[in-house]
Amino acid sequence: MSFHINSITISYTREFGTVIFTFINAKIKINQRVKNEVEQEQRQHMLPFK
């Protein structure tokens, strides 16, 4: 189960508008999934890996 709990509201930040979720009783390892999605986006947009 996930909940949208907040978002980045400081307009000067690079992450402005980013949604913050909290997960309860997650069935997957969310860190690995997010990492995979970031890497996929980087490949699609030819962004440098860090």
CHARMM-style PDB file with segment names, atoms N, HN, CA, C and O in Angstrom:
ATOM      1  N   MET     1       0.848  -1.160   0.000  1.00  0.00      PROA
ATOM      2  CA  MET     1       0.000   0.000   0.000  1.00  0.00      PROA
ATOM      3  C   MET     1       0.904   1.237   0.000  1.00  0.00      PROA
ATOM      4  O   MET     1       1.909   1.276   0.710  1.00  0.00      PROA
ATOM      5  N   SER     2       0.549   2.223  -0.784  1.00  0.00      PROA
ATOM      6  HN  SER     2      -0.267   2.191  -1.361  1.00  0.00      PROA
ATOM      7  CA  SER     2       1.348   3.448  -0.826  1.00  0.00      PROA
ATOM      8  C   SER     2       0.450   4.662  -0.626  1.00  0.00      PROA
ATOM      9  O   SER     2      -0.733   4.653  -0.965  1.00  0.00      PROA
ATOM     10  N   PHE     3       1.043   5.690  -0.072  1.00  0.00      PROA
ATOM     11  HN  PHE     3       2.004   5.697   0.203  1.00  0.00      PROA
ATOM     12  CA  PHE     3       0.335   6.935   0.168  1.00  0.00      PROA
ATOM     13  C   PHE     3       1.173   8.094  -0.346  1.00  0.00      PROA
ATOM     14  O   PHE     3       2.381   8.147  -0.117  1.00  0.00      PROA
ATOM     15  N   HSD     4       0.529   9.017  -1.037  1.00  0.00      PROA
ATOM     16  HN  HSD     4      -0.453   8.974  -1.222  1.00  0.00      PROA
ATOM     17  CA  HSD     4       1.178  10.266  -1.439  1.00  0.00      PROA
ATOM     18  C   HSD     4       1.102  11.164  -0.212  1.00  0.00      PROA
ATOM     19  O   HSD     4       0.026  11.635   0.154  1.00  0.00      PROA
ATOM     20  N   ILE     5       2.257  11.399   0.425  1.00  0.00      PROA
ATOM     21  HN  ILE     5       3.132  11.016   0.127  1.00  0.00      PROA
ATOM     22  CA  ILE     5       2.222  12.135   1.691  1.00  0.00      PROA
ATOM     23  C   ILE     5       2.628  13.595   1.574  1.00  0.00      PROA
ATOM     24  O   ILE     5       2.283  14.409   2.431  1.00  0.00      PROA
ATOM     25  N   ASN     6       3.374  13.933   0.496  1.00  0.00      PROA
ATOM     26  HN  ASN     6       3.654  13.272  -0.200  1.00  0.00      PROA
ATOM     27  CA  ASN     6       3.837  15.305   0.377  1.00  0.00      PROA
ATOM     28  C   ASN     6       4.500  15.491  -0.972  1.00  0.00      PROA
ATOM     29  O   ASN     6       4.507  14.582  -1.801  1.00  0.00      PROA
ATOM     30  N   SER     7       5.057  16.671  -1.188  1.00  0.00      PROA
ATOM     31  HN  SER     7       5.052  17.410  -0.514  1.00  0.00      PROA
ATOM     32  CA  SER     7       5.865  16.933  -2.375  1.00  0.00      PROA
ATOM     33  C   SER     7       6.862  18.040  -2.040  1.00  0.00      PROA
ATOM     34  O   SER     7       6.710  18.758  -1.052  1.00  0.00      PROA
ATOM     35  N   ILE     8       7.882  18.158  -2.883  1.00  0.00      PROA
ATOM     36  HN  ILE     8       8.005  17.574  -3.685  1.00  0.00      PROA
ATOM     37  CA  ILE     8       8.886  19.199  -2.672  1.00  0.00      PROA
ATOM     38  C   ILE     8       8.264  20.524  -3.110  1.00  0.00      PROA
ATOM     39  O   ILE     8       7.860  20.672  -4.264  1.00  0.00      PROA
ATOM     40  N   THR     9       8.188  21.479  -2.197  1.00  0.00      PROA
ATOM     41  HN  THR     9       8.515  21.358  -1.260  1.00  0.00      PROA
ATOM     42  CA  THR     9       7.477  22.726  -2.475  1.00  0.00      PROA
ATOM     43  C   THR     9       8.379  23.952  -2.567  1.00  0.00      PROA
ATOM     44  O   THR     9       7.891  25.053  -2.824  1.00  0.00      PROA
ATOM     45  N   ILE    10       9.675  23.786  -2.365  1.00  0.00      PROA
ATOM     46  HN  ILE    10      10.071  22.892  -2.156  1.00  0.00      PROA
ATOM     47  CA  ILE    10      10.604  24.917  -2.453  1.00  0.00      PROA
ATOM     48  C   ILE    10      10.958  25.103  -3.930  1.00  0.00      PROA
ATOM     49  O   ILE    10      11.617  24.252  -4.527  1.00  0.00      PROA
ATOM     50  N   SER    11      10.526  26.200  -4.504  1.00  0.00      PROA
ATOM     51  HN  SER    11       9.991  26.892  -4.018  1.00  0.00      PROA
ATOM     52  CA  SER    11      10.653  26.394  -5.948  1.00  0.00      PROA
ATOM     53  C   SER    11      12.094  26.541  -6.435  1.00  0.00      PROA
ATOM     54  O   SER    11      12.350  26.429  -7.634  1.00  0.00      PROA
ATOM     55  N   TYR    12      13.024  26.785  -5.542  1.00  0.00      PROA
ATOM     56  HN  TYR    12      12.816  26.876  -4.568  1.00  0.00      PROA
ATOM     57  CA  TYR    12      14.423  26.948  -5.942  1.00  0.00      PROA
ATOM     58  C   TYR    12      15.166  25.613  -6.070  1.00  0.00      PROA
ATOM     59  O   TYR    12      16.296  25.578  -6.557  1.00  0.00      PROA
ATOM     60  N   THR    13      14.544  24.533  -5.641  1.00  0.00      PROA
ATOM     61  HN  THR    13      13.626  24.562  -5.245  1.00  0.00      PROA
ATOM     62  CA  THR    13      15.217  23.233  -5.673  1.00  0.00      PROA
ATOM     63  C   THR    13      15.068  22.565  -7.027  1.00  0.00      PROA
ATOM     64  O   THR    13      14.095  22.791  -7.747  1.00  0.00      PROA
ATOM     65  N   ARG    14      16.027  21.757  -7.353  1.00  0.00      PROA
ATOM     66  HN  ARG    14      16.817  21.573  -6.768  1.00  0.00      PROA
ATOM     67  CA  ARG    14      15.995  21.004  -8.603  1.00  0.00      PROA
ATOM     68  C   ARG    14      14.857  19.973  -8.577  1.00  0.00      PROA
ATOM     69  O   ARG    14      14.329  19.602  -9.626  1.00  0.00      PROA
ATOM     70  N   GLU    15      14.488  19.520  -7.394  1.00  0.00      PROA
ATOM     71  HN  GLU    15      14.917  19.822  -6.542  1.00  0.00      PROA
ATOM     72  CA  GLU    15      13.472  18.487  -7.243  1.00  0.00      PROA
ATOM     73  C   GLU    15      12.066  19.050  -7.080  1.00  0.00      PROA
ATOM     74  O   GLU    15      11.147  18.302  -6.746  1.00  0.00      PROA
ATOM     75  N   PHE    16      11.873  20.343  -7.305  1.00  0.00      PROA
ATOM     76  HN  PHE    16      12.619  20.951  -7.576  1.00  0.00      PROA
ATOM     77  CA  PHE    16      10.576  20.988  -7.094  1.00  0.00      PROA
ATOM     78  C   PHE    16       9.461  20.185  -7.751  1.00  0.00      PROA
ATOM     79  O   PHE    16       9.555  19.816  -8.921  1.00  0.00      PROA
ATOM     80  N   GLY    17       8.416  19.922  -6.995  1.00  0.00      PROA
ATOM     81  HN  GLY    17       8.340  20.222  -6.045  1.00  0.00      PROA
ATOM     82  CA  GLY    17       7.259  19.193  -7.501  1.00  0.00      PROA
ATOM     83  C   GLY    17       7.359  17.685  -7.362  1.00  0.00      PROA
ATOM     84  O   GLY    17       6.383  16.980  -7.618  1.00  0.00      PROA
ATOM     85  N   THR    18       8.526  17.172  -6.959  1.00  0.00      PROA
ATOM     86  HN  THR    18       9.319  17.745  -6.751  1.00  0.00      PROA
ATOM     87  CA  THR    18       8.686  15.730  -6.795  1.00  0.00      PROA
ATOM     88  C   THR    18       7.749  15.228  -5.709  1.00  0.00      PROA
ATOM     89  O   THR    18       7.665  15.809  -4.627  1.00  0.00      PROA
ATOM     90  N   VAL    19       7.052  14.152  -6.007  1.00  0.00      PROA
ATOM     91  HN  VAL    19       7.120  13.681  -6.886  1.00  0.00      PROA
ATOM     92  CA  VAL    19       6.088  13.571  -5.068  1.00  0.00      PROA
ATOM     93  C   VAL    19       6.820  12.670  -4.083  1.00  0.00      PROA
ATOM     94  O   VAL    19       7.747  11.950  -4.452  1.00  0.00      PROA
ATOM     95  N   ILE    20       6.391  12.720  -2.826  1.00  0.00      PROA
ATOM     96  HN  ILE    20       5.637  13.306  -2.526  1.00  0.00      PROA
ATOM     97  CA  ILE    20       6.957  11.871  -1.784  1.00  0.00      PROA
ATOM     98  C   ILE    20       5.891  10.859  -1.379  1.00  0.00      PROA
ATOM     99  O   ILE    20       4.785  11.223  -0.982  1.00  0.00      PROA
ATOM    100  N   PHE    21       6.250   9.581  -1.487  1.00  0.00      PROA
ATOM    101  HN  PHE    21       7.149   9.285  -1.810  1.00  0.00      PROA
ATOM    102  CA  PHE    21       5.352   8.493  -1.118  1.00  0.00      PROA
ATOM    103  C   PHE    21       5.884   7.794   0.109  1.00  0.00      PROA
ATOM    104  O   PHE    21       7.081   7.833   0.395  1.00  0.00      PROA
ATOM    105  N   THR    22       4.978   7.148   0.836  1.00  0.00      PROA
ATOM    106  HN  THR    22       4.006   7.116   0.604  1.00  0.00      PROA
ATOM    107  CA  THR    22       5.370   6.220   1.884  1.00  0.00      PROA
ATOM    108  C   THR    22       4.733   4.878   1.540  1.00  0.00      PROA
ATOM    109  O   THR    22       3.598   4.819   1.067  1.00  0.00      PROA
ATOM    110  N   PHE    23       5.478   3.807   1.783  1.00  0.00      PROA
ATOM    111  HN  PHE    23       6.400   3.855   2.167  1.00  0.00      PROA
ATOM    112  CA  PHE    23       5.004   2.465   1.469  1.00  0.00      PROA
ATOM    113  C   PHE    23       4.858   1.670   2.760  1.00  0.00      PROA
ATOM    114  O   PHE    23       5.731   1.700   3.627  1.00  0.00      PROA
ATOM    115  N   ILE    24       3.742   0.959   2.873  1.00  0.00      PROA
ATOM    116  HN  ILE    24       3.032   0.935   2.169  1.00  0.00      PROA
ATOM    117  CA  ILE    24       3.471   0.130   4.043  1.00  0.00      PROA
ATOM    118  C   ILE    24       3.288  -1.306   3.564  1.00  0.00      PROA
ATOM    119  O   ILE    24       2.505  -1.573   2.653  1.00  0.00      PROA
ATOM    120  N   ASN    25       4.016  -2.221   4.184  1.00  0.00      PROA
ATOM    121  HN  ASN    25       4.653  -2.004   4.924  1.00  0.00      PROA
ATOM    122  CA  ASN    25       3.956  -3.646   3.838  1.00  0.00      PROA
ATOM    123  C   ASN    25       4.234  -3.887   2.361  1.00  0.00      PROA
ATOM    124  O   ASN    25       3.535  -4.670   1.718  1.00  0.00      PROA
ATOM    125  N   ALA    26       5.240  -3.226   1.824  1.00  0.00      PROA
ATOM    126  HN  ALA    26       5.808  -2.590   2.346  1.00  0.00      PROA
ATOM    127  CA  ALA    26       5.586  -3.383   0.410  1.00  0.00      PROA
ATOM    128  C   ALA    26       6.030  -4.815   0.144  1.00  0.00      PROA
ATOM    129  O   ALA    26       6.747  -5.411   0.948  1.00  0.00      PROA
ATOM    130  N   LYS    27       5.604  -5.356  -0.980  1.00  0.00      PROA
ATOM    131  HN  LYS    27       5.022  -4.871  -1.633  1.00  0.00      PROA
ATOM    132  CA  LYS    27       5.941  -6.729  -1.339  1.00  0.00      PROA
ATOM    133  C   LYS    27       7.223  -6.809  -2.157  1.00  0.00      PROA
ATOM    134  O   LYS    27       7.735  -7.903  -2.393  1.00  0.00      PROA
ATOM    135  N   ILE    28       7.748  -5.674  -2.588  1.00  0.00      PROA
ATOM    136  HN  ILE    28       7.332  -4.785  -2.396  1.00  0.00      PROA
ATOM    137  CA  ILE    28       8.965  -5.659  -3.379  1.00  0.00      PROA
ATOM    138  C   ILE    28      10.010  -4.819  -2.659  1.00  0.00      PROA
ATOM    139  O   ILE    28       9.698  -4.067  -1.736  1.00  0.00      PROA
ATOM    140  N   LYS    29      11.248  -4.962  -3.099  1.00  0.00      PROA
ATOM    141  HN  LYS    29      11.501  -5.573  -3.849  1.00  0.00      PROA
ATOM    142  CA  LYS    29      12.315  -4.117  -2.573  1.00  0.00      PROA
ATOM    143  C   LYS    29      12.308  -2.836  -3.400  1.00  0.00      PROA
ATOM    144  O   LYS    29      12.823  -2.810  -4.517  1.00  0.00      PROA
ATOM    145  N   ILE    30      11.731  -1.790  -2.857  1.00  0.00      PROA
ATOM    146  HN  ILE    30      11.313  -1.811  -1.949  1.00  0.00      PROA
ATOM    147  CA  ILE    30      11.474  -0.559  -3.602  1.00  0.00      PROA
ATOM    148  C   ILE    30      12.765   0.128  -4.027  1.00  0.00      PROA
ATOM    149  O   ILE    30      12.805   0.730  -5.101  1.00  0.00      PROA
ATOM    150  N   ASN    31      13.823   0.060  -3.221  1.00  0.00      PROA
ATOM    151  HN  ASN    31      13.791  -0.429  -2.349  1.00  0.00      PROA
ATOM    152  CA  ASN    31      15.077   0.732  -3.574  1.00  0.00      PROA
ATOM    153  C   ASN    31      15.627   0.204  -4.894  1.00  0.00      PROA
ATOM    154  O   ASN    31      16.047   0.983  -5.750  1.00  0.00      PROA
ATOM    155  N   GLN    32      15.624  -1.123  -5.063  1.00  0.00      PROA
ATOM    156  HN  GLN    32      15.283  -1.756  -4.368  1.00  0.00      PROA
ATOM    157  CA  GLN    32      16.139  -1.711  -6.302  1.00  0.00      PROA
ATOM    158  C   GLN    32      15.248  -1.336  -7.481  1.00  0.00      PROA
ATOM    159  O   GLN    32      15.748  -1.079  -8.576  1.00  0.00      PROA
ATOM    160  N   ARG    33      13.958  -1.301  -7.274  1.00  0.00      PROA
ATOM    161  HN  ARG    33      13.552  -1.510  -6.384  1.00  0.00      PROA
ATOM    162  CA  ARG    33      13.043  -0.945  -8.363  1.00  0.00      PROA
ATOM    163  C   ARG    33      13.263   0.502  -8.801  1.00  0.00      PROA
ATOM    164  O   ARG    33      13.308   0.786  -9.998  1.00  0.00      PROA
ATOM    165  N   VAL    34      13.399   1.415  -7.845  1.00  0.00      PROA
ATOM    166  HN  VAL    34      13.363   1.184  -6.873  1.00  0.00      PROA
ATOM    167  CA  VAL    34      13.636   2.818  -8.177  1.00  0.00      PROA
ATOM    168  C   VAL    34      14.964   2.962  -8.908  1.00  0.00      PROA
ATOM    169  O   VAL    34      15.052   3.694  -9.894  1.00  0.00      PROA
ATOM    170  N   LYS    35      16.001   2.267  -8.433  1.00  0.00      PROA
ATOM    171  HN  LYS    35      15.929   1.672  -7.632  1.00  0.00      PROA
ATOM    172  CA  LYS    35      17.303   2.315  -9.086  1.00  0.00      PROA
ATOM    173  C   LYS    35      17.192   1.850 -10.535  1.00  0.00      PROA
ATOM    174  O   LYS    35      17.760   2.472 -11.434  1.00  0.00      PROA
ATOM    175  N   ASN    36      16.466   0.763 -10.762  1.00  0.00      PROA
ATOM    176  HN  ASN    36      16.005   0.258 -10.032  1.00  0.00      PROA
ATOM    177  CA  ASN    36      16.278   0.254 -12.121  1.00  0.00      PROA
ATOM    178  C   ASN    36      15.547   1.264 -13.002  1.00  0.00      PROA
ATOM    179  O   ASN    36      15.909   1.449 -14.164  1.00  0.00      PROA
ATOM    180  N   GLU    37      14.529   1.912 -12.461  1.00  0.00      PROA
ATOM    181  HN  GLU    37      14.235   1.762 -11.517  1.00  0.00      PROA
ATOM    182  CA  GLU    37      13.777   2.897 -13.239  1.00  0.00      PROA
ATOM    183  C   GLU    37      14.638   4.111 -13.580  1.00  0.00      PROA
ATOM    184  O   GLU    37      14.549   4.639 -14.688  1.00  0.00      PROA
ATOM    185  N   VAL    38      15.473   4.560 -12.637  1.00  0.00      PROA
ATOM    186  HN  VAL    38      15.545   4.131 -11.736  1.00  0.00      PROA
ATOM    187  CA  VAL    38      16.361   5.692 -12.896  1.00  0.00      PROA
ATOM    188  C   VAL    38      17.357   5.328 -13.990  1.00  0.00      PROA
ATOM    189  O   VAL    38      17.596   6.115 -14.906  1.00  0.00      PROA
ATOM    190  N   GLU    39      17.937   4.135 -13.894  1.00  0.00      PROA
ATOM    191  HN  GLU    39      17.744   3.495 -13.150  1.00  0.00      PROA
ATOM    192  CA  GLU    39      18.893   3.698 -14.915  1.00  0.00      PROA
ATOM    193  C   GLU    39      18.227   3.597 -16.288  1.00  0.00      PROA
ATOM    194  O   GLU    39      18.834   3.949 -17.299  1.00  0.00      PROA
ATOM    195  N   GLN    40      16.997   3.124 -16.326  1.00  0.00      PROA
ATOM    196  HN  GLN    40      16.504   2.838 -15.505  1.00  0.00      PROA
ATOM    197  CA  GLN    40      16.264   3.027 -17.589  1.00  0.00      PROA
ATOM    198  C   GLN    40      16.030   4.422 -18.183  1.00  0.00      PROA
ATOM    199  O   GLN    40      16.202   4.617 -19.386  1.00  0.00      PROA
ATOM    200  N   GLU    41      15.646   5.374 -17.361  1.00  0.00      PROA
ATOM    201  HN  GLU    41      15.506   5.216 -16.384  1.00  0.00      PROA
ATOM    202  CA  GLU    41      15.438   6.749 -17.825  1.00  0.00      PROA
ATOM    203  C   GLU    41      16.748   7.333 -18.346  1.00  0.00      PROA
ATOM    204  O   GLU    41      16.763   8.017 -19.369  1.00  0.00      PROA
ATOM    205  N   GLN    42      17.841   7.064 -17.646  1.00  0.00      PROA
ATOM    206  HN  GLN    42      17.829   6.508 -16.815  1.00  0.00      PROA
ATOM    207  CA  GLN    42      19.137   7.586 -18.069  1.00  0.00      PROA
ATOM    208  C   GLN    42      19.514   7.018 -19.435  1.00  0.00      PROA
ATOM    209  O   GLN    42      20.028   7.742 -20.289  1.00  0.00      PROA
ATOM    210  N   ARG    43      19.262   5.730 -19.644  1.00  0.00      PROA
ATOM    211  HN  ARG    43      18.845   5.142 -18.951  1.00  0.00      PROA
ATOM    212  CA  ARG    43      19.570   5.121 -20.940  1.00  0.00      PROA
ATOM    213  C   ARG    43      18.710   5.718 -22.043  1.00  0.00      PROA
ATOM    214  O   ARG    43      19.199   5.981 -23.142  1.00  0.00      PROA
ATOM    215  N   GLN    44      17.435   5.932 -21.756  1.00  0.00      PROA
ATOM    216  HN  GLN    44      17.038   5.719 -20.863  1.00  0.00      PROA
ATOM    217  CA  GLN    44      16.518   6.471 -22.764  1.00  0.00      PROA
ATOM    218  C   GLN    44      16.881   7.893 -23.155  1.00  0.00      PROA
ATOM    219  O   GLN    44      16.701   8.280 -24.310  1.00  0.00      PROA
ATOM    220  N   HSD    45      17.379   8.666 -22.228  1.00  0.00      PROA
ATOM    221  HN  HSD    45      17.525   8.352 -21.290  1.00  0.00      PROA
ATOM    222  CA  HSD    45      17.670  10.073 -22.474  1.00  0.00      PROA
ATOM    223  C   HSD    45      19.160  10.343 -22.606  1.00  0.00      PROA
ATOM    224  O   HSD    45      19.592  11.495 -22.655  1.00  0.00      PROA
ATOM    225  N   MET    46      19.950   9.260 -22.663  1.00  0.00      PROA
ATOM    226  HN  MET    46      19.600   8.324 -22.624  1.00  0.00      PROA
ATOM    227  CA  MET    46      21.401   9.373 -22.821  1.00  0.00      PROA
ATOM    228  C   MET    46      22.027  10.238 -21.734  1.00  0.00      PROA
ATOM    229  O   MET    46      22.938  11.017 -22.014  1.00  0.00      PROA
ATOM    230  N   LEU    47      21.553  10.114 -20.504  1.00  0.00      PROA
ATOM    231  HN  LEU    47      20.812   9.481 -20.276  1.00  0.00      PROA
ATOM    232  CA  LEU    47      22.079  10.879 -19.379  1.00  0.00      PROA
ATOM    233  C   LEU    47      23.263  10.141 -18.777  1.00  0.00      PROA
ATOM    234  O   LEU    47      23.295   8.911 -18.808  1.00  0.00      PROA
ATOM    235  N   PRO    48      24.237  10.860 -18.230  1.00  0.00      PROA
ATOM    236  CA  PRO    48      25.392  10.189 -17.630  1.00  0.00      PROA
ATOM    237  C   PRO    48      25.002   9.462 -16.345  1.00  0.00      PROA
ATOM    238  O   PRO    48      24.192   9.964 -15.566  1.00  0.00      PROA
ATOM    239  N   PHE    49      25.576   8.282 -16.124  1.00  0.00      PROA
ATOM    240  HN  PHE    49      26.234   7.874 -16.757  1.00  0.00      PROA
ATOM    241  CA  PHE    49      25.353   7.538 -14.890  1.00  0.00      PROA
ATOM    242  C   PHE    49      26.247   8.099 -13.797  1.00  0.00      PROA
ATOM    243  O   PHE    49      27.370   8.528 -14.061  1.00  0.00      PROA
ATOM    244  N   LYS    50      25.751   8.092 -12.586  1.00  0.00      PROA
ATOM    245  HN  LYS    50      24.839   7.743 -12.372  1.00  0.00      PROA
ATOM    246  CA  LYS    50      26.527   8.548 -11.439  1.00  0.00      PROA
ATOM    247  C   LYS    50      26.586   7.463 -10.417  1.00  0.00      PROA
ATOM    248  OT1 LYS    50      27.196   7.640  -9.362  1.00  0.00      PROA
TER     249      LYS     50
END
